[in-house]
Amino acid sequence: MKMGWRANCLVMPSAALALLTFTGMASAGPMDELVATAKAEAKLTVIALPRDWCGYGVIIDGFKAKYGLTINELLPDAGSAKVIDTIRKARNATDPQTPDVIDVGLSFASSAKRDGLLQPYKVATWAAIPDAAKDADGYWYGGYYGTIAFEVNADIVTKMPTDWADLASRDYRNAVGLAGDLASNQAIQSVFAAGLSAANGGVDHAADQGMKLFADLNRKGNFVPIVGNSDSLVDGRTPILIRWDYLALGDRERLRGKTRIEIVRPKTGVVAGVYAQAISAFAPHPNAARLWIEYLYSDEAQLAFLNGHCHPIRVADLMRSGKVPAGLGGTLAQFRGSGTEADPLFPTLEQQEKATEIITKGWEGVVGAKIQCPDGSPSGIPMVFNESAVGLCAIPQ
């Protein structure tokens, strides 16, 4: 990888750009021409971007205000598997509702590249994205990351769990929930993190050990087999919710004065998860997609991620260049000061893919808990990856 890489070429018309999907690398060209061709397309379709997730509401509105494009926001609560399935369907039948861009867990982005579902593109700030968080050929690139934490309703739970093993205590009967189904990156990483703790940091055994830990929680009646969310946290159905720290921080801020929320980063088994951005190989609005990616990696949007309680992927670059305002510096400290005694592990793609396969195939036999939607209706999750498995539950984040 050549650091400081930046190409300067003209942005071509949409038809030519579509051809580039299969013939070579589309690269970041002069912004004024990119803006012009994107405005000619007039529209961008995104998917699975809840407005209160990582500050995406501010980012979406900022993009619209800056460039005047219409944004079609599809399925804001969908998981990564549903996102990939949606763009896969466009392979033979492009639809105006086909997403132009995606935001998914890293392992899902890697498999989408292998399946020919993505097109390459390198943003102007490419060199500031760590090599470990991007595909060398530009098919996907991390946008932000978080760590798995315990979000606890302190009005109900008075004794805080400090590590994964604590969740098996009889103090937490009917208390522990996953904030997602096993077709979501969030839940997969939660089970993996639990197993990493049980395996004393042994990555190769983390997936199996994680399922064993949840099987123990299920046998003891501590695991609540519903897709947890902020509503179930507040009303006591899942007063201990396992989820990304940035979502927990957002809940704490939103519910301040109504529900006391404590956020605990476990002492061991601390896993960081990168969410990847990519452009669909079948994007109906390819120039708008490229402009969106440029915006996401600009200082403006990266700071919006930070303000939305996420670690922006360019955080080191922003800190070095003095572009993080004093008010947002506290956000960084809030994450680092969460009580951890271990540095986060960033699983490799291979480790994530192996864990995903083991957990999704083994959950039913090992854990034996069929997860329900919050309203009690059957979800069919997490046993299979089918076209309707994700999205059957409306999950407020």
C-alpha positions as CSV (number, residue, x, y, z in Angstrom):
1,M,0.0,0.0,0.0
2,K,1.4,3.4,-1.0
3,M,0.8,5.9,1.7
4,G,-0.4,9.3,0.5
5,W,-2.0,7.7,-2.6
6,R,-4.4,10.1,-4.4
7,A,-5.4,9.8,-8.0
8,N,-6.5,12.8,-10.1
9,C,-8.8,11.8,-12.9
10,L,-12.1,13.0,-14.3
11,V,-15.4,11.6,-12.9
12,M,-17.1,9.8,-15.8
13,P,-20.8,9.6,-16.6
14,S,-22.8,7.0,-14.8
15,A,-22.7,4.4,-17.6
16,A,-19.0,4.5,-17.8
17,L,-18.6,4.3,-14.0
18,A,-20.8,1.3,-13.9
19,L,-18.5,-0.4,-16.4
20,L,-15.5,0.5,-14.2
21,T,-17.1,-1.7,-11.5
22,F,-15.8,-4.7,-13.5
23,T,-12.8,-3.3,-15.3
24,G,-10.8,-1.3,-12.9
25,M,-10.4,1.1,-10.0
26,A,-12.6,4.2,-9.8
27,S,-10.6,6.8,-8.0
28,A,-11.2,10.1,-6.2
29,G,-11.2,12.8,-8.8
30,P,-11.6,16.6,-8.5
31,M,-14.4,17.3,-6.1
32,D,-16.1,19.9,-8.2
33,E,-16.6,17.4,-11.0
34,L,-17.7,14.7,-8.6
35,V,-20.2,17.0,-7.0
36,A,-21.6,18.0,-10.4
37,T,-22.1,14.4,-11.6
38,A,-23.6,13.5,-8.2
39,K,-26.0,16.4,-8.4
40,A,-27.0,15.3,-11.9
41,E,-28.1,11.9,-10.4
42,A,-30.0,13.9,-7.7
43,K,-30.5,11.0,-5.3
44,L,-28.7,8.6,-3.0
45,T,-30.1,5.4,-1.4
46,V,-28.7,4.3,1.9
47,I,-29.7,1.3,4.1
48,A,-29.5,0.4,7.8
49,L,-28.6,3.8,9.1
50,P,-30.6,4.6,12.2
51,R,-30.5,8.3,12.8
52,D,-29.5,7.9,16.4
53,W,-26.7,5.4,15.5
54,C,-23.3,7.1,15.7
55,G,-24.6,10.5,14.8
56,Y,-26.0,9.4,11.4
57,G,-28.9,11.8,11.6
58,V,-26.6,14.7,11.7
59,I,-24.4,13.2,9.0
60,I,-27.3,12.5,6.6
61,D,-28.8,16.0,7.1
62,G,-25.4,17.6,6.7
63,F,-24.8,15.8,3.4
64,K,-28.2,16.9,2.1
65,A,-27.7,20.5,3.2
66,K,-24.2,20.6,1.6
67,Y,-25.0,19.0,-1.7
68,G,-28.7,19.2,-2.2
69,L,-29.3,15.5,-3.0
70,T,-32.3,13.6,-1.9
71,I,-31.5,10.7,0.4
72,N,-33.7,7.6,0.4
73,E,-33.3,5.9,3.9
74,L,-34.1,2.2,3.6
75,L,-34.7,-0.2,6.5
76,P,-32.9,1.8,9.2
77,D,-33.0,-1.1,11.7
78,A,-31.8,-3.8,9.3
79,G,-28.7,-5.9,10.2
80,S,-25.7,-6.6,8.1
81,A,-27.0,-9.8,6.7
82,K,-30.2,-8.1,5.4
83,V,-28.1,-5.4,3.8
84,I,-25.9,-7.8,1.9
85,D,-29.0,-9.8,0.8
86,T,-30.6,-6.6,-0.5
87,I,-27.7,-5.7,-2.8
88,R,-27.3,-9.4,-3.8
89,K,-30.8,-9.3,-5.2
90,A,-29.8,-6.4,-7.5
91,R,-27.3,-8.5,-9.3
92,N,-29.9,-9.5,-12.0
93,A,-32.6,-7.0,-11.4
94,T,-31.5,-3.4,-10.6
95,D,-34.3,-1.5,-8.8
96,P,-34.5,2.2,-8.0
97,Q,-34.6,1.0,-4.3
98,T,-31.3,-0.7,-4.6
99,P,-28.9,0.7,-2.0
100,D,-26.0,2.7,-3.4
101,V,-23.8,2.4,-0.3
102,I,-23.7,0.1,2.7
103,D,-22.5,0.2,6.3
104,V,-21.9,-3.4,7.6
105,G,-19.7,-5.4,9.9
106,L,-16.2,-6.0,8.6
107,S,-16.7,-9.7,7.9
108,F,-19.8,-9.0,5.9
109,A,-17.9,-6.5,3.8
110,S,-15.2,-9.0,3.1
111,S,-17.6,-11.7,2.0
112,A,-19.5,-9.2,-0.2
113,K,-16.3,-8.4,-2.0
114,R,-15.7,-12.1,-2.6
115,D,-19.2,-12.4,-4.0
116,G,-18.7,-9.6,-6.4
117,L,-21.2,-7.3,-4.7
118,L,-19.0,-4.3,-4.2
119,Q,-17.1,-1.9,-6.4
120,P,-13.7,-0.3,-5.5
121,Y,-13.2,3.3,-4.7
122,K,-10.5,5.2,-2.8
123,V,-11.3,8.4,-1.0
124,A,-9.1,11.5,-0.9
125,T,-8.3,10.8,2.7
126,W,-7.4,7.2,2.0
127,A,-3.9,7.4,3.5
128,A,-5.4,8.4,6.9
129,I,-7.4,5.2,7.2
130,P,-5.3,2.5,9.0
131,D,-4.1,-0.3,6.7
132,A,-5.7,-2.9,9.1
133,A,-9.1,-1.2,8.6
134,K,-9.3,-1.2,4.8
135,D,-9.2,-3.5,1.8
136,A,-6.0,-2.9,-0.1
137,D,-7.9,-2.7,-3.4
138,G,-10.4,-0.2,-2.1
139,Y,-13.5,-2.4,-2.0
140,W,-14.3,-1.6,1.7
141,Y,-12.9,0.6,4.4
142,G,-13.7,1.1,8.1
143,G,-15.6,4.2,9.0
144,Y,-15.8,4.0,12.8
145,Y,-15.6,1.4,15.6
146,G,-16.8,0.7,19.1
147,T,-16.3,-1.9,21.8
148,I,-18.8,-4.4,23.3
149,A,-20.0,-3.3,26.7
150,F,-22.7,-3.9,29.3
151,E,-25.5,-1.3,29.4
152,V,-27.2,-1.6,32.8
153,N,-30.4,-0.2,34.1
154,A,-29.1,1.0,37.4
155,D,-32.7,1.6,38.7
156,I,-33.2,-2.1,38.6
157,V,-29.7,-3.7,38.9
158,T,-27.9,-2.5,42.0
159,K,-24.9,-4.7,41.8
160,M,-22.9,-4.0,38.6
161,P,-21.3,-6.9,36.7
162,T,-17.7,-6.2,36.0
163,D,-16.8,-9.1,33.7
164,W,-18.4,-11.7,31.6
165,A,-18.3,-14.5,34.2
166,D,-20.4,-12.3,36.5
167,L,-23.4,-12.6,34.3
168,A,-23.9,-16.1,35.5
169,S,-24.6,-14.9,39.0
170,R,-28.1,-15.7,40.5
171,D,-28.3,-11.9,41.0
172,Y,-29.0,-11.6,37.2
173,R,-31.9,-14.0,36.7
174,N,-34.1,-13.0,33.7
175,A,-31.8,-10.0,33.2
176,V,-29.3,-10.5,30.4
177,G,-30.1,-9.8,26.7
178,L,-28.4,-9.4,23.4
179,A,-29.0,-6.2,21.5
180,G,-29.4,-7.9,18.1
181,D,-29.9,-11.3,16.5
182,L,-27.2,-13.6,15.4
183,A,-27.5,-12.3,11.8
184,S,-26.1,-9.0,13.1
185,N,-22.5,-8.1,13.7
186,Q,-23.3,-6.7,17.1
187,A,-24.6,-10.0,18.5
188,I,-21.8,-12.1,16.9
189,Q,-19.1,-9.9,18.4
190,S,-20.9,-10.1,21.8
191,V,-20.8,-13.8,21.9
192,F,-17.2,-13.8,20.6
193,A,-16.2,-11.3,23.3
194,A,-17.8,-13.5,26.0
195,G,-15.8,-16.4,24.7
196,L,-12.6,-14.5,24.5
197,S,-12.9,-13.8,28.2
198,A,-13.8,-17.5,29.0
199,A,-10.8,-18.7,26.9
200,N,-8.4,-16.3,28.7
201,G,-7.8,-14.5,25.4
202,G,-7.6,-17.5,23.2
203,V,-9.0,-16.2,20.0
204,D,-9.2,-19.7,18.3
205,H,-11.6,-21.0,21.0
206,A,-13.6,-17.7,21.6
207,A,-16.6,-18.6,19.5
208,D,-17.1,-22.1,21.1
209,Q,-16.5,-20.7,24.6
210,G,-18.9,-17.9,24.0
211,M,-21.7,-20.2,23.1
212,K,-21.0,-22.3,26.2
213,L,-21.2,-19.2,28.3
214,F,-24.6,-18.3,26.9
215,A,-25.7,-21.9,27.2
216,D,-24.9,-21.6,30.9
217,L,-26.8,-18.3,31.2
218,N,-29.7,-19.9,29.4
219,R,-29.8,-23.0,31.7
220,K,-29.7,-20.7,34.8
221,G,-32.5,-18.6,33.5
222,N,-30.3,-15.5,33.2
223,F,-30.4,-15.1,29.5
224,V,-33.6,-13.4,28.1
225,P,-34.2,-14.8,24.6
226,I,-35.5,-11.6,23.0
227,V,-33.9,-9.0,20.7
228,G,-33.1,-6.4,23.3
229,N,-33.3,-2.7,22.8
230,S,-33.6,0.5,24.9
231,D,-37.3,-0.1,25.5
232,S,-36.6,-3.6,27.0
233,L,-33.7,-2.1,29.0
234,V,-35.9,0.6,30.5
235,D,-39.0,-1.6,31.3
236,G,-36.9,-4.3,32.9
237,R,-37.2,-7.2,30.4
238,T,-33.5,-6.9,29.7
239,P,-32.0,-4.7,32.4
240,I,-28.5,-5.8,31.4
241,L,-28.1,-5.3,27.6
242,I,-24.9,-6.4,25.8
243,R,-24.2,-3.9,23.0
244,W,-21.8,-1.5,21.4
245,D,-20.5,1.2,23.8
246,Y,-21.5,4.0,21.5
247,L,-25.1,2.9,21.5
248,A,-25.1,2.6,25.2
249,L,-23.7,6.1,25.6
250,G,-26.4,7.4,23.3
251,D,-29.0,5.8,25.4
252,R,-27.6,7.2,28.6
253,E,-27.6,10.7,27.1
254,R,-31.1,10.4,25.7
255,L,-32.6,8.9,28.9
256,R,-30.8,11.2,31.4
257,G,-33.2,12.2,34.1
258,K,-35.6,9.3,33.3
259,T,-33.5,6.1,33.7
260,R,-30.1,5.7,35.4
261,I,-27.8,3.9,33.0
262,E,-24.4,2.5,33.9
263,I,-22.0,1.4,31.1
264,V,-19.5,-1.2,32.0
265,R,-16.6,-2.3,29.7
266,P,-15.8,-5.8,31.0
267,K,-12.4,-6.4,32.5
268,T,-11.6,-9.1,30.0
269,G,-12.8,-10.1,26.6
270,V,-12.8,-6.5,25.3
271,V,-13.6,-6.6,21.6
272,A,-13.5,-3.7,19.2
273,G,-15.6,-3.9,16.1
274,V,-15.1,-1.9,12.9
275,Y,-18.0,-1.1,10.7
276,A,-17.1,-0.9,7.1
277,Q,-18.4,1.4,4.3
278,A,-18.6,0.3,0.7
279,I,-20.3,1.0,-2.6
280,S,-22.6,-1.5,-4.2
281,A,-21.5,-3.0,-7.5
282,F,-25.1,-2.3,-8.7
283,A,-25.4,1.2,-7.4
284,P,-28.1,3.1,-9.4
285,H,-26.4,6.4,-8.4
286,P,-22.6,5.7,-8.5
287,N,-21.4,9.3,-8.4
288,A,-23.7,10.1,-5.5
289,A,-22.3,7.1,-3.8
290,R,-18.7,8.3,-4.3
291,L,-19.6,11.7,-3.0
292,W,-21.2,10.2,0.1
293,I,-18.1,8.2,0.8
294,E,-15.9,11.3,0.4
295,Y,-18.2,13.1,2.9
296,L,-18.1,10.2,5.4
297,Y,-14.3,10.4,5.5
298,S,-14.1,14.2,5.6
299,D,-13.2,16.0,8.9
300,E,-16.8,17.2,9.2
301,A,-18.4,13.7,9.1
302,Q,-15.7,12.0,11.1
303,L,-16.1,14.6,13.9
304,A,-19.9,13.9,13.7
305,F,-19.2,10.2,14.3
306,L,-17.2,11.2,17.4
307,N,-19.9,13.5,18.6
308,G,-22.3,10.6,18.1
309,H,-20.2,8.5,20.6
310,C,-18.3,6.5,18.0
311,H,-14.6,6.2,17.4
312,P,-14.0,7.7,13.9
313,I,-11.6,5.7,11.9
314,R,-9.5,8.8,11.3
315,V,-9.4,9.7,15.0
316,A,-5.5,9.5,15.2
317,D,-5.2,11.7,12.2
318,L,-7.7,14.2,13.5
319,M,-5.9,14.3,16.9
320,R,-2.5,14.8,15.4
321,S,-3.8,17.7,13.2
322,G,-5.5,19.4,16.2
323,K,-8.9,19.1,14.6
324,V,-10.7,17.6,17.6
325,P,-12.5,20.4,19.4
326,A,-12.0,20.5,23.2
327,G,-15.7,19.6,23.8
328,L,-15.3,16.4,21.8
329,G,-12.0,15.5,23.4
330,G,-14.1,14.5,26.5
331,T,-16.0,12.0,24.3
332,L,-12.7,10.2,23.7
333,A,-11.9,10.2,27.4
334,Q,-15.3,8.9,28.2
335,F,-14.6,5.8,26.2
336,R,-11.1,5.3,27.5
337,G,-12.2,5.9,31.1
338,S,-14.8,3.1,31.1
339,G,-13.0,0.9,33.7
340,T,-11.3,-1.6,31.4
341,E,-8.2,-3.4,32.5
342,A,-7.4,-4.7,29.0
343,D,-6.8,-3.1,25.6
344,P,-9.5,-3.9,23.0
345,L,-8.8,-6.8,20.6
346,F,-9.5,-6.0,16.9
347,P,-10.2,-9.4,15.5
348,T,-8.9,-10.1,12.0
349,L,-11.3,-10.7,9.1
350,E,-10.4,-14.4,9.2
351,Q,-11.1,-14.6,12.9
352,Q,-14.4,-12.8,12.5
353,E,-15.5,-15.0,9.6
354,K,-14.6,-18.2,11.5
355,A,-16.5,-16.9,14.6
356,T,-19.6,-16.0,12.5
357,E,-19.7,-19.5,10.9
358,I,-19.2,-21.3,14.2
359,I,-21.8,-19.2,16.1
360,T,-24.5,-19.1,13.5
361,K,-24.3,-22.8,12.8
362,G,-23.8,-24.0,16.4
363,W,-26.1,-21.7,18.4
364,E,-29.3,-23.8,18.2
365,G,-27.5,-27.0,19.3
366,V,-25.3,-25.5,22.0
367,V,-27.4,-22.7,23.5
368,G,-30.9,-23.9,22.5
369,A,-32.5,-20.5,22.9
370,K,-34.8,-19.3,20.1
371,I,-34.7,-15.6,20.1
372,Q,-38.0,-13.7,19.8
373,C,-38.9,-10.2,18.8
374,P,-39.4,-7.8,21.7
375,D,-43.2,-8.1,21.4
376,G,-42.9,-11.9,21.8
377,S,-43.6,-12.9,18.2
378,P,-41.3,-15.5,16.7
379,S,-38.5,-14.1,14.7
380,G,-36.9,-17.1,13.1
381,I,-33.7,-15.7,14.4
382,P,-30.9,-16.6,14.9
383,M,-31.0,-20.0,13.3
384,V,-30.9,-19.1,9.6
385,F,-29.8,-16.5,7.2
386,N,-32.8,-16.1,5.0
387,E,-34.2,-13.0,3.2
388,S,-36.6,-12.2,6.0
389,A,-34.6,-13.2,9.1
390,V,-33.4,-9.7,9.8
391,G,-35.9,-6.9,9.8
392,L,-38.8,-8.8,11.2
393,C,-38.3,-7.0,14.5
394,A,-38.4,-3.3,14.6
395,I,-35.5,-2.6,16.8
396,P,-35.1,1.0,18.2
397,Q,-31.5,1.7,18.7
